[in-house]
């Protein structure tokens, strides 16, 4: 009988290397932890992207800006709100139309920052730093089954393949990776199919 005992790992336990599809050459690449420059404590890390095939590298996520505000139109005196499309540079002013009378005027604006989203493979699961699609993912019964890296795959394989699954009584039941797995991963009826996917990913 295969037995799995929860090691109290959470998703962040596998952040050290996240395998993704390179946006330039579409090969397998990685988002990895890297010690920040000028760090003296040895604990400050950032996540960088690097493709070993085409040598494309990203050290900082690309951001865009949304202009927004609440104003009173100087033509019809009605109050309205506006939000711009994503802008490449942070604007100090923004020209917009009043939705009530179409009067155009320029306002001193507020902004907030958003990460520029990749246009590659829309609809897939992505990592959170550079919005790149994960390398290990497959549609399964209308949902996406995915993993960050080989260590994550091994952990999932142990859990899915176990006949007896023991939870860690000292763990926070709502925050561990096992606690947050979707029901289709936990279901015994899907065991063999999911294990075949994991085995193929490891090859």
C-alpha positions as CSV (number, residue, x, y, z in Angstrom):
1,X,0.0,0.0,0.0
2,X,1.4,3.4,-1.1
3,X,1.3,5.9,1.8
4,X,1.6,9.7,1.6
5,X,2.3,11.9,4.6
6,X,1.8,15.6,4.2
7,X,5.1,17.4,4.5
8,X,3.3,20.7,5.1
9,X,4.6,22.1,1.8
10,X,2.8,25.0,0.2
11,X,3.0,26.3,-3.4
12,X,5.8,28.7,-2.5
13,X,8.0,25.7,-1.6
14,X,8.4,25.2,-5.4
15,X,9.1,28.8,-6.3
16,X,12.9,28.3,-6.6
17,X,12.5,27.3,-10.3
18,X,9.4,27.6,-12.4
19,X,9.6,26.1,-15.8
20,X,7.9,28.1,-18.5
21,X,7.6,28.6,-22.3
22,X,10.1,31.2,-23.6
23,X,8.2,34.1,-25.3
24,X,11.0,34.4,-27.9
25,X,11.7,30.9,-29.1
26,X,9.0,28.9,-27.3
27,X,11.5,26.5,-25.8
28,X,11.5,25.3,-22.1
29,X,13.0,28.1,-20.0
30,X,12.9,29.0,-16.3
31,X,11.9,31.8,-13.9
32,X,14.4,31.4,-11.0
33,X,15.3,32.9,-7.7
34,X,18.4,35.2,-7.9
35,X,20.2,37.0,-5.0
36,X,19.6,40.7,-5.4
37,X,22.6,42.9,-6.3
38,X,24.2,44.8,-3.4
39,X,22.5,42.5,-0.9
40,X,24.6,41.9,2.2
41,X,22.2,39.8,4.2
42,X,22.1,37.0,1.7
43,X,18.3,36.7,2.1
44,X,17.0,39.2,-0.5
45,X,16.0,37.4,-3.7
46,X,14.3,38.4,-6.9
47,X,12.8,36.3,-9.7
48,X,14.5,36.4,-13.1
49,X,13.7,34.8,-16.4
50,X,16.3,33.2,-18.6
51,X,16.2,30.9,-21.6
52,X,19.2,28.8,-22.1
53,X,18.4,28.1,-25.7
54,X,18.0,31.6,-27.1
55,X,19.7,33.4,-24.1
56,X,16.7,35.8,-23.7
57,X,16.7,37.2,-20.2
58,X,14.3,39.4,-18.2
59,X,15.3,40.8,-14.8
60,X,12.3,43.1,-14.2
61,X,8.7,42.7,-15.2
62,X,7.4,45.2,-17.7
63,X,4.6,47.5,-16.4
64,X,2.0,49.7,-17.9
65,X,-0.1,52.5,-16.4
66,X,-3.8,53.1,-16.1
67,X,-5.0,56.7,-15.8
68,X,-8.1,57.2,-13.7
69,X,-10.2,59.8,-11.9
70,X,-13.6,61.3,-10.9
71,X,-14.3,64.7,-12.4
72,X,-17.1,67.2,-13.0
73,X,-17.5,68.1,-16.7
74,X,-16.9,71.8,-17.3
75,X,-19.5,71.9,-20.0
76,X,-22.6,70.1,-18.6
77,X,-21.4,69.9,-14.9
78,X,-22.2,66.2,-14.6
79,X,-19.9,64.0,-12.6
80,X,-18.2,61.0,-14.3
81,X,-15.4,58.5,-13.8
82,X,-12.8,57.4,-16.3
83,X,-10.2,54.6,-16.7
84,X,-7.8,54.7,-19.6
85,X,-6.4,51.8,-21.6
86,X,-3.0,50.5,-20.5
87,X,-0.4,53.2,-21.4
88,X,3.4,52.5,-21.9
89,X,4.5,55.7,-19.9
90,X,3.1,57.2,-16.7
91,X,1.0,60.2,-17.7
92,X,0.7,63.4,-15.8
93,X,-2.4,64.5,-17.6
94,X,-5.1,62.5,-19.6
95,X,-7.6,63.7,-22.2
96,X,-11.0,62.2,-22.0
97,X,-14.6,62.7,-23.2
98,X,-17.5,63.4,-20.9
99,X,-19.9,60.4,-21.3
100,X,-22.9,62.8,-20.9
101,X,-22.2,65.4,-23.5
102,X,-19.0,64.3,-25.3
103,X,-17.1,67.4,-24.3
104,X,-13.3,66.7,-24.4
105,X,-10.9,68.1,-21.8
106,X,-7.6,67.3,-20.3
107,X,-7.3,66.5,-16.6
108,X,-4.4,66.2,-14.1
109,X,-4.7,62.4,-13.5
110,X,-4.0,59.7,-11.0
111,X,-2.5,56.4,-12.2
112,X,-1.9,52.9,-11.0
113,X,0.5,50.3,-12.3
114,X,-0.3,47.0,-14.0
115,X,2.0,44.3,-15.3
116,X,2.1,44.1,-19.1
117,X,0.4,40.8,-20.0
118,X,1.9,38.4,-22.5
119,X,-0.1,37.8,-25.6
120,X,1.3,34.3,-25.9
121,X,-1.0,31.3,-25.5
122,X,-4.0,33.0,-23.9
123,X,-6.0,30.8,-21.5
124,X,-3.1,28.9,-20.1
125,X,-1.9,28.9,-16.5
126,X,0.9,31.4,-16.0
127,X,3.5,32.3,-13.4
128,X,3.0,35.5,-11.4
129,X,6.2,37.4,-12.1
130,X,6.4,37.7,-15.9
131,X,3.0,36.3,-16.9
132,X,4.6,33.5,-18.8
133,X,2.8,30.2,-19.5
134,X,3.9,27.2,-17.4
135,X,5.8,24.5,-19.3
136,X,4.0,21.6,-17.5
137,X,0.3,22.0,-18.0
138,X,-2.4,20.0,-19.7
139,X,-6.2,20.3,-20.1
140,X,-7.9,17.6,-18.1
141,X,-11.7,17.2,-18.1
142,X,-12.3,20.9,-18.8
143,X,-9.7,22.0,-16.2
144,X,-6.0,22.7,-16.3
145,X,-3.6,20.2,-14.5
146,X,-0.2,21.9,-14.0
147,X,3.1,21.9,-12.1
148,X,6.0,24.3,-11.6
149,X,9.0,22.0,-11.8
150,X,10.2,18.4,-11.3
151,X,10.1,18.6,-7.5
152,X,6.5,19.8,-7.7
153,X,5.8,16.8,-10.1
154,X,7.4,14.4,-7.6
155,X,5.3,15.7,-4.8
156,X,2.1,15.5,-6.8
157,X,3.0,12.0,-7.9
158,X,3.5,10.8,-4.3
159,X,0.1,12.3,-3.3
160,X,-1.9,11.1,-6.3
161,X,-0.4,7.6,-6.3
162,X,-1.0,7.0,-2.5
163,X,-3.7,4.6,-1.3
164,X,-3.4,6.2,2.1
165,X,-3.1,10.0,2.4
166,X,-2.2,11.3,5.9
167,X,-2.5,15.0,6.7
168,X,-0.1,16.7,9.0
169,X,-1.9,17.6,12.3
170,X,0.5,20.4,13.0
171,X,-0.1,22.1,9.6
172,X,-2.5,24.8,8.8
173,X,-5.1,22.8,6.9
174,X,-6.2,25.7,4.7
175,X,-2.7,26.8,3.5
176,X,-0.8,23.7,2.5
177,X,-0.5,22.6,-1.1
178,X,-2.5,19.4,-0.5
179,X,-5.3,21.3,1.1
180,X,-5.6,23.6,-1.9
181,X,-5.6,20.9,-4.6
182,X,-8.7,21.0,-6.8
183,X,-11.1,18.1,-6.4
184,X,-10.3,16.5,-9.7
185,X,-6.7,16.0,-8.6
186,X,-7.9,14.3,-5.3
187,X,-10.5,12.1,-7.0
188,X,-9.5,8.4,-7.0
189,X,-11.2,7.8,-10.4
190,X,-8.6,10.2,-12.0
191,X,-5.6,8.6,-10.4
192,X,-4.2,6.5,-13.3
193,X,-4.8,9.2,-15.9
194,X,-3.1,11.9,-13.8
195,X,-0.1,9.6,-13.0
196,X,0.4,9.0,-16.7
197,X,0.5,12.7,-17.4
198,X,3.1,13.2,-14.6
199,X,5.2,10.3,-15.9
200,X,5.2,11.8,-19.4
201,X,6.3,15.2,-18.0
202,X,9.3,13.5,-16.2
203,X,10.5,11.8,-19.4
